Amino acid sequence: MSGRAWGVLLVLCGAIFLEGIDVAMLNVALPSIREDLDLSTGTLQWVMSAYVLGYGGFMLLGGRAADLFGRRRMFVLWLVVFLLFSGLGGFATEGWTLIVARFVTGVAAAFMTPAGLSIITTSFEEGPQRNKALLVYSGTAAGGFSVGLVVGGLLAAIDWRWVFFAPVVLSLLILVAAVSLIPPSPRPDRKGQGVDLAGALSVTAAILLLVFGVERAAHVSAAWTAGTIGASLALFAVFAAVERRSASPLVRLGIFRSGGLVRANLAGMLFAAGFFGFQFIAVLYLQELRGWSTLQTSFALIVIGVDAVLSPTLTPRLVARFGNARVIFGGLVLASLAYALFLPIGADWTYLAMLPSLFLLGLAFSLAYGPLTIVATEGIAEEEQGVAGGLLYTSFQFGAALGLSAVTAVGVAATDGTSPAELLDGHRAALVVPLAAALIAAAVSAFGLRGRSGAAGPEPAAAGSADTPAPAGAVR
């Protein structure tokens, strides 16, 4: 890669680092935010879910916008929006203000992230070079999460509002670097193409209703839950019908003929559901049940950040030797083992008893996350790389929102009171959700072990696409 190409890659890595550190810092600061703003568990969960809903709900539109209006343009514009609303969250004095700020920040990330990913996938030739760039990219995302755990703990110990102000400073630095290093992209040919607003609105409403139905399941009647989820499924059907008839669909349905893309998105959704659900319960367990400080919790969970080191070092070697599918499957099996080992948590567990689960989860993330990104974007035509990236990150954020909602619903339903023993029972019940999600994800990924998908190298391209890789270092 040329020096300019490395510079562009580092800027984009900075953006995904920002996304990781933003989520991680907020995660460890949740108990402090709850205490200061007097939030219920349900409202606290929506502080997290508002971001992932905005992120996941608008990601498909964000990916399509990158393809239609220029990747650099969308990246820079929405980085500015991310900066502004992250700062707004730091001034929140009520729960609803914080939820709104997080939702808009998530929408900004939904446009910014697929634009950044598609710049990478169209700048490096498909194969070892692109794989290396994507694994460095995913390792940086993991680094953002692990650094965010510690920095978030330090900042929350001072004042939780700094958890929102710190990303403003980082965003500003990335913005300056992006304007300087990422060259303007050529204006896309939009003749006969438009933005599929009907598709974007229907799929966003479907995601919102589905997660809301799951989150409220423990508080309302079964009929109400069934009606909400039924309405969500109906909207998904409307979305499919709109895409089938649209002259410029948000997502061309033929893209789903790629078996690798479908498996990567399903496995990614389930993996994210387990991962985010587990972290939410682990933080509540350590801080509210065990009485650990925010800083102690941060240092306890930082071992998960081992993936920041392993993703760009160990994972490329394993992918080169065994192929993406086998590495992904191994990572999901390790995630299942990590959650299973954490199930019997006790009121007096030592950190050494928790350590195997946390380390295995970091290893699992390093094996699964980067290769899932590779499989979800290889063999896809250049003009649909934004959509492919949008699909993957929609799956990740959709899974995260469902995971948070599911563990909250199960935990509340299984908790009969507020005593430590009753809260512990609720946490144990909620931890079944990540385990089930990881096991199903492993089963889905097992289908990729057959034929070429289990070996090194890409799957055949999706029907109807003719991908012509861009020259290495040619930034669009």
C-alpha angles and dihedrals in degrees: 000000000000122000090253091053090051089049092053091046091052092051091051090045087053090056095050088044087055091052092049096046091046093056095042095049092051091048095060092041095056097098091050090050091048092052096046097044096032095235127176121234090256093052090045090054089052091055086065096035094050089065097045091044092053089044096047097035096056099031095098091051089046092053092048091047090055090054093046105037104028130281098238092046093052093043094054097040096052093042085064091051090048089053094050098047094042086059091047090057090060090062095051116129098176134044096245092054091053092047092052092048091050092048093054091044087054091050089052091051089049090063097036101048102053089044089056094045093048090051087059097044092050095043101054126055114255110259132043095349095052091041090055092049092048093048091050087048093051091044089055090052088053090048090054090054095048094044089046091058092060098035090046090053092049094047094044089052087060099036127324090226090074087067085072099037096052094064088054090063092045092047091053092053092049091047092055091048093047093053090049102042109028108078119223111272119234113262107264119238101251096173108143091001129108142163113281098224093166090056093045093050095046096049093044091050090047092053093046093050094046095052092042090052092052093045093051095043093100093051105043140047123285089244092057091049092047091049093050094047090044090054089050092053090048090055090050087054090050089051091053091049092049092050092049092055101035119107088211105028122195086229122017102227091217089071088075090068086085105095092198092054093049094047092046092052095046093045091044092052093051094043091052091047091056096041098050093039091053094049092050092053093041092055093048091047094051099041106031103029101031097032096232117161122246090254093049089051091050094053091043093056097040091089086075085067091073084100089072088068099035099046096068096032115033101022097060090054093049092047091050091051104036106018131243097281096056093045091050091048091050091051093051092048089052090049090053090051091048093054093044091054091052096051098090094055113163135204091251103037114152121227090249088061090055097042099083092056094047094047093046090050091054090049091047091052092051091052098044110033103058097040090048088056091051095049093046094056106032118103092019120127116256093242090058099045091102090053092047091052090045091052092051096048090044087057092049094049095039088053092047092052092047092046092052091046094046097049090047092050094046093044093050092045092051095047114089097178146352101267117118091249092052092046089050090053089053092051092050092051092048091052089066088071096065091045093052092046093051093048092051090046090053090050091051093048091049089074088066092061092079123089123341094341090070094053132067114283136053128297118246113283120267115269113269095025129103109190117201107188116229119239114271111271094011100134118202 
